[in-house]
């Protein structure tokens, strides 16, 4: 079973829920606390207003009489008594003419400092507000006469002093409520959510994927959501088991079908291998037949020379059947001609011997180890054999040139290398023949050429270059010409195995092949072979 990786960066769902609930609760608690503070502020101010009204009602008559009687001492005493009240910060007595008679404590005129910010202005401790009481004297039968006004001042400082004690208890209350709620939620989530979920995860980890079974959690029976999760999971397990059984049946059926198809495919492969082997053998026989036909033509000339030289030598020496040679009857002129004729006879015999030796090397297939050959002689023999065997205008009119730096002895598989050369030379003559036919129709001059270059390449390799000025290879098929059964020749003229087998032969010799070509201009095969192939086997 695949192990479920732990990821410590993930956050517990219970912690996440508690965090959000706490955040929202705290935000609401702060908002409610602010509202409560504002309400307390208004209540305290209302209480102060009521208290000052009671004070003014209590001292109204005595203060009016003292002011009427111009009793300054009593007036001052009364105002001092009013100032002693906790709700009063200052008092000011104003006469009928608006002139201040007595001023005690903190008043707006002395302590007022303008504040631009509305919020700060509202809660600033320096803020004062006043309560005015008009003083009037009852006259006998004449009504009342206003004799002055009393201003009693209070302010935010008194309100904030009282609020500071209330706010402390409000904040402590909110903090305690938040902690209590967090603790209750933590316990609830651990018991109702986290613990059942952990149990569910633990049970899931222990499930055998080969044979999954339903799970049972005690805590799920008391929590609807966990129960639904466990029920859905068990339903999923049952569905998976059903699908598993169906898939196993399908796989078993398909396996049997695949076994049957596999037998059919193997039979077809064997048939294809046999057919491919037959085609390759046929290609080898075609190459051998092509070389044999060419060698027959190649042997014809030195054989004729050898035959004629023998007749000339017989004539010079006056050799007759059943008669001995009389040396005295041979003239000096005849003796002088004999060495030249004998030399011609020996050279033609040596040439025939070389051709036959190379043919035997190339025709024998029992070589299991690389064999030494003279590369120049081997290449020359195959080129002439192909040229003599082909009955085309290209084979007879093409100018063939072989550039050889030196005689190079190389270890190769002769029969394999011979097929390689035959295939490449046959393709070159075919490309030249196609160009001859093409240019003949348009009356263009053309000199066909086939150039073979043999030279050393580095310290332990040889480079063989076959260059023709035929029709070339189009760019779009250059990557395909080494593939098996790919051919551009008409039906019946090519199997598509020539260049493929050539490539395989080069690989067997641990060499490399590079193809350069330009359409309608030239084609060049560069083949690199090791000098000593034996060290690879």
C-alpha positions as CSV (number, residue, x, y, z in Angstrom):
1,X,0.0,0.0,0.0
2,X,1.3,3.4,-0.9
3,X,2.3,5.4,2.1
4,X,0.4,8.6,2.7
5,X,3.0,11.4,3.1
6,X,2.7,13.7,6.1
7,X,2.6,17.4,5.5
8,X,3.3,19.5,8.5
9,X,2.3,22.7,6.7
10,X,-1.4,21.7,6.7
11,X,-3.7,23.2,9.4
12,X,-6.0,21.2,11.5
13,X,-9.6,21.6,10.6
14,X,-10.6,22.0,14.2
15,X,-8.0,24.6,14.8
16,X,-9.1,26.4,11.6
17,X,-12.8,26.4,12.6
18,X,-11.9,27.6,16.1
19,X,-9.7,30.3,14.7
20,X,-12.4,31.7,12.5
21,X,-15.1,31.4,15.2
22,X,-12.8,33.1,17.7
23,X,-11.9,35.8,15.2
24,X,-15.6,36.5,14.5
25,X,-16.6,36.3,18.1
26,X,-13.8,38.6,19.1
27,X,-14.7,41.1,16.4
28,X,-18.4,41.0,17.5
29,X,-17.3,41.3,21.2
30,X,-15.2,44.3,20.5
31,X,-18.1,45.9,18.6
32,X,-20.5,45.2,21.4
33,X,-18.0,46.5,24.0
34,X,-17.7,49.7,22.0
35,X,-21.5,50.0,21.9
36,X,-21.7,49.3,25.6
37,X,-19.0,51.9,26.4
38,X,-20.9,54.5,24.3
39,X,-24.1,53.6,26.2
40,X,-22.3,53.8,29.5
41,X,-20.9,57.2,28.5
42,X,-24.4,58.5,27.7
43,X,-25.8,57.0,30.9
44,X,-23.0,58.7,33.0
45,X,-23.6,62.0,31.2
46,X,-27.3,61.7,31.8
47,X,-26.7,61.0,35.5
48,X,-24.4,64.0,35.7
49,X,-27.1,66.1,34.1
50,X,-29.7,64.8,36.6
51,X,-27.4,65.4,39.5
52,X,-26.7,69.0,38.4
53,X,-30.4,69.6,38.0
54,X,-31.0,68.4,41.6
55,X,-28.1,70.7,42.8
56,X,-29.5,73.7,41.0
57,X,-33.0,73.0,42.4
58,X,-31.6,72.7,45.9
59,X,-29.5,75.9,45.9
60,X,-31.8,78.0,43.6
61,X,-33.7,79.8,46.3
62,X,-30.8,80.5,48.7
63,X,-28.6,81.6,45.8
64,X,-31.3,83.9,44.5
65,X,-31.8,85.5,47.9
66,X,-28.1,86.1,48.5
67,X,-27.7,87.6,45.0
68,X,-30.8,89.8,45.6
69,X,-29.5,91.0,48.9
70,X,-26.0,91.5,47.5
71,X,-24.6,89.2,50.1
72,X,-21.3,88.3,48.4
73,X,-20.1,86.1,51.2
74,X,-23.1,83.9,51.2
75,X,-23.1,83.8,47.4
76,X,-19.5,82.6,47.4
77,X,-20.2,80.0,50.1
78,X,-23.1,78.6,48.1
79,X,-21.1,78.4,44.9
80,X,-18.2,76.7,46.7
81,X,-20.7,74.2,48.1
82,X,-22.0,73.5,44.6
83,X,-18.4,73.0,43.4
84,X,-17.8,70.3,46.0
85,X,-20.2,68.0,44.1
86,X,-18.3,65.2,42.2
87,X,-20.3,66.0,39.1
88,X,-19.2,69.7,39.0
89,X,-16.0,71.0,37.5
90,X,-16.8,74.7,37.7
91,X,-19.4,77.3,38.4
92,X,-20.0,80.8,37.1
93,X,-22.6,83.4,38.3
94,X,-23.6,86.1,35.8
95,X,-25.5,89.2,36.5
96,X,-28.5,90.6,34.6
97,X,-26.1,92.7,32.6
98,X,-24.1,89.6,31.5
99,X,-21.2,90.5,33.7
100,X,-19.5,87.6,35.6
101,X,-20.0,88.1,39.3
102,X,-18.3,84.9,40.6
103,X,-16.3,82.2,38.7
104,X,-15.0,79.1,40.4
105,X,-13.3,75.9,39.1
106,X,-12.9,75.0,35.5
107,X,-15.0,76.9,32.9
108,X,-15.2,77.0,29.2
109,X,-13.8,80.5,28.9
110,X,-10.6,79.6,30.8
111,X,-9.8,76.1,29.6
112,X,-11.5,75.6,26.3
113,X,-9.1,74.6,23.5
114,X,-10.5,74.0,20.0
115,X,-10.1,70.5,18.6
116,X,-10.6,69.9,14.8
117,X,-11.0,66.1,14.9
118,X,-14.7,65.3,15.6
119,X,-13.9,61.9,17.3
120,X,-11.2,63.4,19.5
121,X,-13.4,66.4,20.2
122,X,-16.1,64.0,21.4
123,X,-13.9,61.9,23.7
124,X,-11.3,64.4,24.7
125,X,-10.8,64.8,28.5
126,X,-10.7,68.6,28.0
127,X,-14.2,68.8,26.6
128,X,-16.6,70.7,28.9
129,X,-20.4,71.1,28.7
130,X,-22.5,73.6,30.7
131,X,-25.9,73.6,32.4
132,X,-27.6,77.0,32.7
133,X,-30.1,78.0,35.4
134,X,-31.8,81.4,35.2
135,X,-32.2,83.0,38.7
136,X,-35.4,85.0,39.2
137,X,-37.0,86.7,42.3
138,X,-40.7,86.4,43.2
139,X,-42.1,89.9,43.8
140,X,-45.2,90.3,45.8
141,X,-48.1,90.8,43.4
142,X,-45.7,91.8,40.6
143,X,-44.6,88.4,39.2
144,X,-40.9,87.4,38.9
145,X,-37.8,89.4,38.0
146,X,-34.7,87.8,36.5
147,X,-31.7,88.8,38.4
148,X,-28.9,86.6,36.8
149,X,-27.9,83.2,35.6
150,X,-26.0,80.3,37.1
151,X,-23.7,78.2,34.8
152,X,-22.6,74.8,36.2
153,X,-19.8,73.1,34.2
154,X,-19.0,69.4,33.9
155,X,-16.9,67.5,31.4
156,X,-15.5,64.3,29.8
157,X,-12.8,64.0,32.5
158,X,-15.5,63.0,35.1
159,X,-17.2,60.7,32.6
160,X,-13.9,59.0,31.6
161,X,-12.8,58.6,35.2
162,X,-16.0,56.6,35.9
163,X,-15.8,54.8,32.5
164,X,-12.1,53.7,33.2
165,X,-13.4,51.5,36.1
166,X,-16.3,50.1,34.0
167,X,-14.1,49.5,30.9
168,X,-11.7,47.3,33.0
169,X,-14.5,45.0,34.0
170,X,-16.0,45.0,30.5
171,X,-12.6,44.0,29.0
172,X,-11.9,41.3,31.6
173,X,-15.4,40.0,31.0
174,X,-14.9,39.8,27.2
175,X,-11.5,38.1,27.6
176,X,-12.8,35.5,30.0
177,X,-15.8,34.8,27.7
178,X,-13.4,34.4,24.7
179,X,-11.1,32.0,26.5
180,X,-14.1,30.0,27.8
181,X,-15.6,29.9,24.3
182,X,-12.2,28.8,22.8
183,X,-11.8,26.1,25.4
184,X,-15.3,24.8,24.9
185,X,-14.9,24.8,21.1
186,X,-11.5,23.0,21.4
187,X,-12.9,20.3,23.6
188,X,-16.0,20.0,21.4
189,X,-14.0,19.7,18.1
190,X,-11.5,17.4,19.6
191,X,-14.2,15.1,20.8
192,X,-16.8,15.4,18.0
193,X,-14.7,16.1,14.9
194,X,-10.9,15.7,15.2
195,X,-10.9,12.4,17.1
196,X,-13.4,10.7,14.7
197,X,-11.6,12.1,11.7
198,X,-8.2,10.9,13.0
199,X,-9.8,7.5,13.6
200,X,-11.1,7.5,10.1
201,X,-7.7,8.4,8.6
202,X,-6.0,5.7,10.7
203,X,-8.4,3.1,9.5
204,X,-8.1,4.2,5.8
205,X,-4.3,3.9,6.1
206,X,-4.6,0.3,7.2
207,X,-6.8,-0.8,4.3
208,X,-5.3,-3.4,2.1
209,X,-5.7,-2.2,-1.5
210,X,-5.7,-5.8,-2.8
211,X,-8.7,-6.6,-0.6
212,X,-10.4,-3.4,0.8
213,X,-12.9,-3.9,3.6
214,X,-15.5,-1.6,5.1
215,X,-14.6,0.3,8.2
216,X,-16.5,1.0,11.4
217,X,-15.9,3.9,13.8
218,X,-17.6,4.2,17.2
219,X,-17.6,8.0,17.2
220,X,-19.3,8.1,13.8
221,X,-22.6,6.9,15.4
222,X,-23.0,10.1,17.5
223,X,-22.1,12.6,14.8
224,X,-24.2,12.9,11.7
225,X,-21.5,14.3,9.4
226,X,-18.9,11.7,10.4
227,X,-21.5,9.0,10.0
228,X,-22.3,10.2,6.5
229,X,-18.6,10.3,5.6
230,X,-18.0,6.7,6.9
231,X,-21.2,5.5,5.2
232,X,-20.2,7.1,1.9
233,X,-16.7,5.7,2.2
234,X,-18.0,2.1,2.8
235,X,-20.3,2.5,-0.2
236,X,-17.3,3.5,-2.2
237,X,-15.3,0.5,-1.0
238,X,-18.2,-1.8,-2.0
239,X,-18.4,-0.2,-5.4
240,X,-14.6,-0.5,-5.8
241,X,-14.8,-4.2,-4.9
242,X,-17.5,-4.7,-7.5
243,X,-15.5,-2.9,-10.1
244,X,-12.4,-4.9,-9.1
245,X,-14.3,-8.2,-9.7
246,X,-15.6,-7.0,-13.0
247,X,-12.1,-5.7,-14.1
248,X,-10.5,-9.0,-13.0
249,X,-13.0,-10.9,-15.1
250,X,-12.4,-8.6,-18.1
251,X,-8.6,-8.8,-17.6
252,X,-8.8,-12.6,-17.4
253,X,-10.8,-12.7,-20.6
254,X,-8.5,-10.3,-22.3
255,X,-5.5,-12.3,-21.1
256,X,-6.8,-15.4,-22.8
257,X,-7.5,-13.4,-26.0
258,X,-4.0,-11.9,-25.8
259,X,-2.5,-15.4,-25.4
260,X,-4.3,-16.5,-28.5
261,X,-3.3,-13.4,-30.4
262,X,0.3,-13.8,-29.1
263,X,0.4,-17.3,-30.6
264,X,-0.9,-15.9,-33.9
265,X,1.6,-13.0,-33.8
266,X,4.5,-15.4,-33.1
267,X,3.4,-17.6,-36.0
268,X,3.2,-14.5,-38.3
269,X,6.6,-13.4,-37.0
270,X,8.1,-16.8,-37.8
271,X,6.6,-16.6,-41.3
272,X,7.9,-13.0,-41.7
273,X,11.3,-14.0,-40.5
274,X,11.4,-17.0,-42.9
275,X,10.1,-14.7,-45.7
276,X,12.7,-12.0,-44.8
277,X,15.4,-14.7,-44.7
278,X,14.4,-15.9,-48.2
279,X,14.3,-12.4,-49.5
280,X,17.7,-11.6,-48.0
281,X,19.1,-14.9,-49.4
282,X,17.6,-14.0,-52.8
283,X,19.3,-10.6,-52.5
284,X,22.6,-12.3,-51.7
285,X,22.2,-14.7,-54.6
286,X,21.3,-11.8,-56.9
287,X,24.5,-10.0,-55.8
288,X,26.5,-13.2,-56.3
289,X,25.0,-13.8,-59.7
290,X,25.7,-10.2,-60.7
291,X,29.4,-10.6,-59.6
292,X,29.6,-14.1,-61.3
293,X,28.4,-12.7,-64.6
294,X,30.8,-9.9,-64.4
295,X,33.7,-12.1,-63.4
296,X,32.9,-14.4,-66.4
297,X,33.4,-11.4,-68.7
298,X,36.4,-10.3,-66.7
299,X,38.0,-13.7,-67.0
300,X,37.3,-13.9,-70.7
301,X,40.0,-11.3,-71.7
302,X,43.0,-12.8,-69.8
303,X,41.8,-16.3,-70.8
304,X,41.9,-15.3,-74.5
305,X,45.3,-13.6,-74.0
306,X,46.6,-16.8,-72.3
307,X,45.2,-19.0,-75.1
308,X,46.7,-16.8,-77.8
309,X,50.1,-16.6,-76.0
310,X,50.2,-20.4,-75.7
311,X,49.5,-20.7,-79.5
312,X,52.2,-18.1,-80.3
313,X,54.7,-19.9,-78.0
314,X,53.8,-23.2,-79.7
315,X,54.4,-21.6,-83.1
316,X,57.7,-20.1,-82.0
317,X,59.0,-23.3,-80.6
318,X,57.6,-25.3,-83.5
319,X,55.9,-27.7,-81.1
320,X,54.1,-30.6,-82.8
321,X,52.1,-33.4,-81.2
322,X,54.1,-36.5,-80.3
323,X,57.4,-34.9,-81.4
324,X,60.3,-33.7,-79.3
325,X,61.5,-30.1,-79.6
326,X,64.8,-29.7,-81.5
327,X,66.6,-26.7,-80.0
328,X,68.9,-26.5,-83.0
329,X,65.9,-25.8,-85.3
330,X,64.9,-22.7,-83.2
331,X,66.3,-19.4,-84.6
332,X,67.6,-16.6,-82.5
333,X,64.8,-14.3,-83.6
334,X,62.3,-16.9,-82.3
335,X,64.1,-17.2,-79.0
336,X,64.1,-13.4,-78.7
337,X,60.2,-13.3,-79.1
338,X,59.7,-16.2,-76.5
339,X,60.3,-14.2,-73.3
340,X,57.7,-11.5,-74.2
341,X,55.1,-14.1,-75.1
342,X,55.9,-16.1,-71.9
343,X,55.5,-12.9,-69.8
344,X,52.1,-12.2,-71.4
345,X,51.1,-15.7,-70.6
346,X,52.2,-15.5,-67.0
347,X,50.6,-12.1,-66.4
348,X,47.3,-13.3,-67.8
349,X,47.4,-16.4,-65.6
350,X,48.2,-14.2,-62.6
351,X,45.3,-11.9,-63.4
352,X,42.9,-14.9,-63.7
353,X,44.3,-16.3,-60.4
354,X,43.7,-13.0,-58.6
355,X,40.1,-12.7,-60.0
356,X,39.3,-16.3,-59.1
357,X,40.8,-15.8,-55.6
358,X,38.7,-12.7,-54.9
359,X,35.6,-14.5,-56.3
360,X,36.2,-17.4,-54.0
361,X,36.7,-15.1,-51.0
362,X,33.5,-13.3,-51.8
363,X,31.4,-16.4,-52.6
364,X,32.3,-18.5,-49.5
365,X,29.9,-17.9,-46.6
366,X,31.6,-20.1,-44.0
367,X,33.9,-17.4,-42.8
368,X,33.5,-16.8,-39.0
369,X,36.6,-14.7,-38.6
370,X,37.7,-11.6,-40.6
371,X,40.0,-12.4,-43.5
372,X,42.8,-10.3,-45.0
373,X,42.2,-8.8,-48.4
374,X,43.9,-6.3,-50.6
375,X,41.3,-3.6,-50.6
376,X,42.3,-2.0,-53.9
377,X,42.3,-5.3,-55.7
378,X,39.0,-6.3,-54.1
379,X,37.2,-3.1,-54.9
380,X,38.6,-3.1,-58.5
381,X,37.4,-6.6,-59.1
382,X,33.9,-5.9,-57.8
383,X,33.6,-2.6,-59.8
384,X,34.6,-4.3,-63.0
385,X,32.4,-7.3,-62.3
386,X,29.3,-5.0,-61.8
387,X,30.3,-3.0,-64.9
388,X,30.7,-6.0,-67.1
389,X,27.5,-7.7,-65.9
390,X,25.1,-4.8,-66.4
391,X,23.8,-4.5,-69.9
392,X,23.1,-0.8,-69.7
393,X,24.4,2.3,-71.5
394,X,25.6,3.6,-68.1
395,X,27.8,0.6,-67.4
396,X,29.5,0.9,-70.8
397,X,29.8,4.7,-71.2
398,X,30.6,5.7,-67.6
399,X,34.1,6.9,-66.9
400,X,35.3,4.9,-63.8
401,X,38.3,6.2,-61.8
402,X,39.9,4.6,-58.7
403,X,42.1,6.8,-56.6
404,X,44.4,4.7,-54.3
405,X,47.1,6.2,-52.1
406,X,48.7,2.8,-51.5
407,X,48.0,-0.8,-51.3
408,X,46.0,-1.4,-48.1
409,X,45.6,-4.8,-46.5
410,X,42.4,-4.9,-44.4
411,X,40.7,-7.6,-42.4
412,X,37.0,-7.9,-43.4
413,X,34.3,-10.4,-44.0
414,X,34.9,-10.7,-47.8
415,X,31.4,-12.0,-48.8
416,X,29.7,-9.3,-46.8
417,X,32.0,-6.5,-48.0
418,X,31.5,-7.8,-51.6
419,X,27.7,-7.5,-51.4
420,X,28.2,-3.9,-50.0
421,X,30.3,-2.9,-53.0
422,X,28.0,-4.6,-55.5
423,X,24.9,-2.8,-54.0
424,X,26.6,0.6,-54.0
425,X,28.0,0.3,-57.5
426,X,24.8,-1.1,-58.9
427,X,22.9,1.9,-57.4
428,X,25.4,4.3,-58.8
429,X,25.1,2.9,-62.4
430,X,21.3,3.0,-62.0
431,X,21.4,6.7,-61.0
432,X,23.7,7.5,-63.9
433,X,21.4,5.5,-66.3
434,X,18.4,7.5,-65.1
435,X,20.2,10.8,-65.7
436,X,21.3,9.7,-69.2
437,X,17.7,8.9,-70.1
438,X,16.5,12.2,-68.6
439,X,19.1,14.4,-70.3
440,X,18.8,12.5,-73.6
441,X,15.2,13.6,-73.9
442,X,16.2,17.3,-73.4
443,X,19.3,16.9,-75.7
444,X,21.7,18.1,-72.9
445,X,25.3,17.0,-72.8
446,X,26.4,14.8,-70.0
447,X,29.6,12.9,-69.1
448,X,28.9,10.1,-66.6
449,X,31.5,9.6,-64.0
450,X,32.0,7.1,-61.1
451,X,34.9,7.9,-58.8
452,X,36.2,5.5,-56.1
453,X,38.7,6.8,-53.5
454,X,40.5,4.6,-51.1
455,X,42.8,6.2,-48.4
456,X,43.9,5.8,-44.8
457,X,41.8,7.6,-42.2
458,X,43.6,8.2,-39.0
459,X,45.9,5.6,-37.6
460,X,43.7,2.5,-37.7
461,X,40.9,3.2,-40.2
462,X,40.4,3.3,-43.9
463,X,38.0,5.6,-45.8
464,X,36.2,4.3,-48.9
465,X,34.4,7.0,-51.0
466,X,32.1,6.1,-53.9
467,X,31.0,9.2,-55.8
468,X,28.8,9.4,-58.9
469,X,27.3,12.3,-60.8
470,X,23.9,10.7,-61.3
471,X,20.4,11.9,-60.4
472,X,21.2,12.3,-56.7
473,X,18.8,11.6,-53.8
474,X,15.9,14.0,-53.0
475,X,16.0,15.6,-49.6
476,X,12.6,14.3,-48.6
477,X,13.6,10.6,-48.9
478,X,17.2,10.9,-47.7
479,X,16.3,9.7,-44.2
480,X,14.4,6.7,-45.5
481,X,16.8,5.1,-48.0
482,X,18.5,2.9,-45.4
483,X,15.1,1.5,-44.2
484,X,14.3,-2.0,-45.2
485,X,12.0,-2.5,-48.3
486,X,12.2,1.2,-49.2
487,X,13.0,1.7,-52.9
488,X,12.5,4.3,-55.6
489,X,13.0,1.8,-58.4
490,X,10.0,0.6,-60.4
491,X,8.3,-2.7,-59.4
492,X,10.5,-5.7,-60.3
493,X,13.7,-3.7,-60.4
494,X,14.4,-3.4,-56.7
495,X,13.5,-5.1,-53.4
496,X,14.4,-2.2,-51.2
497,X,17.0,-4.3,-49.3
498,X,20.2,-3.3,-51.0
499,X,21.1,-0.2,-49.0
500,X,19.5,-1.6,-45.9
501,X,21.8,-4.7,-46.1
502,X,24.7,-2.4,-46.9
503,X,24.0,-0.4,-43.7
504,X,23.9,-3.6,-41.7
505,X,27.2,-4.8,-43.3
506,X,28.8,-1.5,-42.3
507,X,27.6,-1.9,-38.7
508,X,28.8,-5.5,-38.7
509,X,32.2,-4.2,-39.6
510,X,32.0,-1.6,-36.8
511,X,32.2,1.2,-39.3
512,X,30.3,4.3,-40.2
513,X,28.4,5.4,-43.3
514,X,27.7,9.0,-44.3
515,X,25.5,9.9,-47.3
516,X,26.0,13.2,-49.1
517,X,23.9,14.1,-52.1
518,X,22.5,17.0,-54.1
519,X,19.5,16.3,-56.3
520,X,20.4,16.0,-60.1
521,X,24.1,16.7,-59.3
522,X,25.8,13.9,-57.3
523,X,25.6,11.2,-54.7
524,X,28.5,10.2,-52.4
525,X,28.8,7.3,-49.9
526,X,31.6,7.7,-47.4
527,X,32.3,4.4,-45.6
528,X,34.8,4.3,-42.7
529,X,36.1,0.8,-41.8
530,X,38.6,-0.4,-39.2
531,X,41.8,-1.8,-40.5
532,X,41.9,-4.7,-38.1
533,X,38.3,-6.0,-37.6
534,X,39.5,-9.0,-35.8
535,X,40.0,-7.2,-32.5
536,X,36.2,-6.6,-32.3
537,X,35.5,-10.3,-32.4
